[in-house]
Amino acid sequence: MARLKERILKLQNESFFLLIIGLLAAAFFSATFVVNRALSLEGGHWYWTASLRFFSRFFF
């Protein structure tokens, strides 16, 4: 685990690593909108979409 942490700390200054992290963050962010839209089109209750939106922002 310590080796992995050292490797991540070493890569943090490289622009490619930062680009990958940014793309992953954008993918998770946009996925919440797609899932929320699908839930609302299926007639799901707003409680589910609100809780999904909250937990996705809280954990990601």
C-alpha positions in Angstrom: 0.0 0.0 0.0 2.9 2.4 0.8 4.3 1.8 -2.7 1.0 2.7 -4.3 0.8 5.8 -2.3 4.3 6.8 -3.2 3.5 6.2 -6.9 0.4 8.3 -6.8 2.2 11.2 -5.0 4.9 11.0 -7.7 2.3 11.1 -10.5 0.3 14.0 -9.1 2.5 16.6 -10.8 2.3 15.0 -14.3 -0.3 16.5 -16.5 -1.5 13.2 -18.0 -2.4 11.9 -14.5 -4.3 15.1 -13.8 -6.1 14.7 -17.2 -7.2 11.2 -16.4 -8.5 12.2 -12.9 -10.4 15.0 -14.5 -12.0 12.8 -17.1 -13.0 10.2 -14.5 -14.6 13.0 -12.4 -16.5 14.3 -15.4 -17.7 10.8 -16.3 -19.1 10.2 -12.8 -20.6 13.7 -12.7 -22.4 13.2 -16.0 -23.5 9.7 -15.2 -25.6 11.0 -12.3 -27.6 13.2 -14.8 -28.2 10.3 -17.1 -29.4 8.0 -14.3 -31.6 10.8 -12.8 -33.2 11.5 -16.2 -33.9 7.8 -16.8 -35.5 7.5 -13.3 -37.7 10.5 -13.9 -38.8 9.2 -17.3 -39.8 5.8 -15.8 -42.0 7.6 -13.3 -39.8 7.1 -10.3 -40.4 9.2 -7.3 -38.4 12.4 -6.8 -37.1 11.0 -3.5 -34.9 8.5 -5.4 -33.5 11.0 -7.8 -32.7 13.5 -5.0 -31.1 10.9 -2.8 -29.0 9.6 -5.8 -27.9 13.1 -6.6 -27.0 13.7 -2.9 -25.0 10.5 -2.5 -23.2 10.9 -5.8 -22.0 14.4 -4.9 -21.2 13.3 -1.4 -19.0 10.3 -2.4 -17.6 11.5 -5.7 
